[in-house]
Amino acid sequence: MASIDSHKNERIPGSANGRISVSDVEPLQETEYLLSSTENKRRLFESVAQVEYGKVKEKDLID
Protein backbone atom coordinates (compact mmCIF):
# COMPACT_ATOMS: atom_id res chain seq x y z
CA MET A 1 0.00 0.00 0.00
CA ALA A 2 1.33 3.42 -0.86
CA SER A 3 2.48 5.69 1.91
CA ILE A 4 0.45 8.87 2.38
CA ASP A 5 1.66 12.09 4.01
CA SER A 6 -0.47 12.24 7.17
CA HIS A 7 -0.79 16.02 6.93
CA LYS A 8 -2.37 15.98 3.48
CA ASN A 9 -6.02 15.75 2.61
CA GLU A 10 -7.34 13.66 -0.25
CA ARG A 11 -9.80 15.22 -2.72
CA ILE A 12 -13.08 13.27 -2.70
CA PRO A 13 -15.64 14.37 -5.32
CA GLY A 14 -19.09 14.97 -3.88
CA SER A 15 -18.01 15.43 -0.26
CA ALA A 16 -19.28 18.52 1.56
CA ASN A 17 -16.09 20.56 1.22
CA GLY A 18 -14.41 18.38 -1.39
CA ARG A 19 -11.84 17.04 1.08
CA ILE A 20 -11.50 14.16 3.51
CA SER A 21 -8.77 13.72 6.09
CA VAL A 22 -6.10 11.08 5.66
CA SER A 23 -7.14 9.57 8.98
CA ASP A 24 -10.54 8.87 7.39
CA VAL A 25 -9.06 7.54 4.14
CA GLU A 26 -6.49 5.14 5.60
CA PRO A 27 -9.01 2.68 7.14
CA LEU A 28 -10.89 2.58 3.83
CA GLN A 29 -7.66 1.84 1.98
CA GLU A 30 -6.80 -0.91 4.46
CA THR A 31 -10.26 -2.47 4.04
CA GLU A 32 -9.95 -2.30 0.26
CA TYR A 33 -6.54 -4.00 0.47
CA LEU A 34 -7.77 -6.78 2.78
CA LEU A 35 -10.76 -7.50 0.55
CA SER A 36 -8.77 -7.38 -2.72
CA SER A 37 -7.84 -11.07 -2.55
CA THR A 38 -10.73 -13.47 -3.13
CA GLU A 39 -9.30 -16.02 -0.68
CA ASN A 40 -8.60 -13.41 2.01
CA LYS A 41 -12.10 -11.98 1.57
CA ARG A 42 -13.60 -15.46 2.04
CA ARG A 43 -11.54 -16.04 5.22
CA LEU A 44 -12.48 -12.65 6.69
CA PHE A 45 -16.20 -13.11 6.06
CA GLU A 46 -16.03 -16.66 7.45
CA SER A 47 -14.35 -15.32 10.60
CA VAL A 48 -17.01 -12.61 11.02
CA ALA A 49 -19.74 -15.25 10.64
CA GLN A 50 -18.10 -17.40 13.32
CA VAL A 51 -18.10 -14.47 15.74
CA GLU A 52 -21.73 -13.64 14.94
CA TYR A 53 -22.80 -17.24 15.59
CA GLY A 54 -20.75 -17.51 18.79
CA LYS A 55 -18.35 -20.09 17.37
CA VAL A 56 -15.26 -18.60 18.97
CA LYS A 57 -13.10 -19.45 21.96
CA GLU A 58 -11.68 -16.72 24.13
CA LYS A 59 -7.99 -17.11 24.97
CA ASP A 60 -5.57 -15.12 27.08
CA LEU A 61 -2.76 -13.33 25.29
CA ILE A 62 0.78 -14.52 25.89
CA ASP A 63 3.13 -11.81 27.18
One Martini backbone bead per residue (centre of mass of N, CA, C, O) as a GRO file, in nm:
protein
   63
    1MET     BB    1   0.099   0.035   0.020
    2ALA     BB    2   0.080   0.353   0.005
    3SER     BB    3   0.217   0.632   0.112
    4ILE     BB    4   0.090   0.893   0.333
    5ASP     BB    5   0.063   1.207   0.410
    6SER     BB    6  -0.076   1.300   0.721
    7HIS     BB    7  -0.124   1.622   0.626
    8LYS     BB    8  -0.304   1.541   0.408
    9ASN     BB    9  -0.554   1.570   0.166
   10GLU     BB   10  -0.820   1.421   0.003
   11ARG     BB   11  -0.992   1.421  -0.292
   12ILE     BB   12  -1.360   1.413  -0.280
   13PRO     BB   13  -1.611   1.372  -0.465
   14GLY     BB   14  -1.909   1.510  -0.308
   15SER     BB   15  -1.814   1.639  -0.075
   16ALA     BB   16  -1.876   1.904   0.108
   17ASN     BB   17  -1.552   2.025   0.070
   18GLY     BB   18  -1.373   1.807  -0.107
   19ARG     BB   19  -1.266   1.673   0.169
   20ILE     BB   20  -1.044   1.429   0.334
   21SER     BB   21  -0.899   1.275   0.570
   22VAL     BB   22  -0.651   1.052   0.617
   23SER     BB   23  -0.781   0.914   0.870
   24ASP     BB   24  -1.031   0.828   0.683
   25VAL     BB   25  -0.882   0.676   0.443
   26GLU     BB   26  -0.701   0.447   0.557
   27PRO     BB   27  -0.924   0.236   0.638
   28LEU     BB   28  -1.030   0.205   0.348
   29GLN     BB   29  -0.766   0.101   0.225
   30GLU     BB   30  -0.736  -0.146   0.406
   31THR     BB   31  -1.001  -0.281   0.327
   32GLU     BB   32  -0.943  -0.302   0.027
   33TYR     BB   33  -0.693  -0.478   0.059
   34LEU     BB   34  -0.822  -0.720   0.221
   35LEU     BB   35  -1.052  -0.759  -0.024
   36SER     BB   36  -0.875  -0.819  -0.294
   37SER     BB   37  -0.875  -1.109  -0.202
   38THR     BB   38  -1.065  -1.380  -0.232
   39GLU     BB   39  -0.952  -1.554   0.001
   40ASN     BB   40  -0.946  -1.336   0.221
   41LYS     BB   41  -1.242  -1.262   0.209
   42ARG     BB   42  -1.349  -1.539   0.291
   43ARG     BB   43  -1.206  -1.552   0.569
   44LEU     BB   44  -1.326  -1.296   0.693
   45PHE     BB   45  -1.630  -1.373   0.665
   46GLU     BB   46  -1.604  -1.634   0.827
   47SER     BB   47  -1.511  -1.503   1.091
   48VAL     BB   48  -1.757  -1.322   1.135
   49ALA     BB   49  -1.963  -1.553   1.146
   50GLN     BB   50  -1.845  -1.692   1.395
   51VAL     BB   51  -1.897  -1.459   1.587
   52GLU     BB   52  -2.207  -1.427   1.540
   53TYR     BB   53  -2.244  -1.755   1.627
   54GLY     BB   54  -2.035  -1.823   1.871
   55LYS     BB   55  -1.758  -1.964   1.724
   56VAL     BB   56  -1.567  -1.900   1.987
   57LYS     BB   57  -1.251  -1.865   2.163
   58GLU     BB   58  -1.124  -1.759   2.452
   59LYS     BB   59  -0.798  -1.605   2.499
   60ASP     BB   60  -0.504  -1.555   2.625
   61LEU     BB   61  -0.239  -1.359   2.625
   62ILE     BB   62   0.092  -1.356   2.545
   63ASP     BB   63   0.380  -1.191   2.672
   0.00000   0.00000   0.00000
